[in-house]
């Protein structure tokens, strides 16, 4: 069998340029090196020491049910029966970043793409794209939660529909994913907690998102999120806070998005760090250290 490729972004004079692949491969578990298993262990142990009291309870529940640990990179074949029995999801190994439509198609069919390769030791603190640790540790535990599993499938189905409306709706839907699945916070009786995968898989952003005075923390509103630009190269200027996963599901699955896309058509996007008059503000950020440009 041909060895799966490691497809990474290309570094150019304009920064990192995404490189896409659609290949679904077998996880080459027997080929992982001792260094790669050690990298997984380092990242796993660091986050497990950091996240108690910061990540939501549902994340830890999923992690425990999947029996992930620091001993070795998990086998997708061991995790899939647990996921399948709980919520009907399964993991598929991919070589790198997927094009939007391919990604939506997998989600709509309850297949979650996980990059088969893990970052190098030199990339421990930062990598410009999703790798195995981000995908597996960050995303997969919440797929055992039925309401979140349903949200993810509905998001995939919504993405396939949005593609028929053109580029603007796809951009708006991408912002929704970014500010919920990747960088979402939740308001709980114990205080704000992390559920977004881009935060729980990052030491720096786990601390920054909850404890820094710099970013805004704003109550979730669907149309507000869909109009808000975001950052791909630094910590977020704004985090949106849901009250529950049920709220997220109802807000994004119940409505017909067609009229929403029509309503937002041509509307200007909000800069990533803006606070609007109608916002429910948990914290108005100081803006310290924010770069002046680069919102997408």
Secondary structure as UniProt FT lines:
FT   STRAND          10..12
FT   TURN            13..14
FT   STRAND          15..17
FT   STRAND          24..25
FT   HELIX           29..31
FT   HELIX           34..51
FT   TURN            52..54
FT   HELIX           57..66
FT   HELIX           76..87
FT   STRAND          90..94
FT   HELIX           100..108
FT   TURN            109..110
FT   STRAND          111..115
FT   HELIX           121..123
FT   HELIX           132..133
FT   HELIX           134..139
FT   HELIX           140..144
FT   HELIX           146..162
FT   TURN            163..165
FT   HELIX           167..177
FT   HELIX           178..182
FT   STRAND          185..188
FT   TURN            189..190
FT   STRAND          191..194
FT   HELIX           197..200
FT   HELIX           203..211
FT   STRAND          216..219
FT   HELIX           222..226
FT   STRAND          238..242
FT   HELIX           245..249
FT   HELIX           250..254
FT   HELIX           257..264
FT   TURN            265..266
FT   TURN            272..273
FT   TURN            277..278
FT   STRAND          281..283
FT   TURN            288..289
//
